[in-house]
Amino acid sequence: MELLNTVGNAGVIMNISVGDVNGVGNICADTQTGDKTKTILVGSHSDSVKEGSGIDDNGKKRMEGKCRK
């Protein structure tokens, strides 16, 4: 909440390309400037198999681990 209160009215502009990808992967993005101790992680649940719903496990920790440097 502290960050939200200090920023006020802010926005984000992103250029995103979407295409077919073979395999499974995570996307981690960094800025050239900014405070590395204040990170926002945006993710989704994308690990699944054709036979399953893809919502039966929690892949959050896997993605957090991939984004740490």
Secondary structure, 3 states (H helix, E strand, C coil): CHHHHHHCCCCCCCCCCCCCCCCCCCCCCCCCCCCCCCCCCCCCCCCCCCCCCCCCCCCHHHHHHHHCC
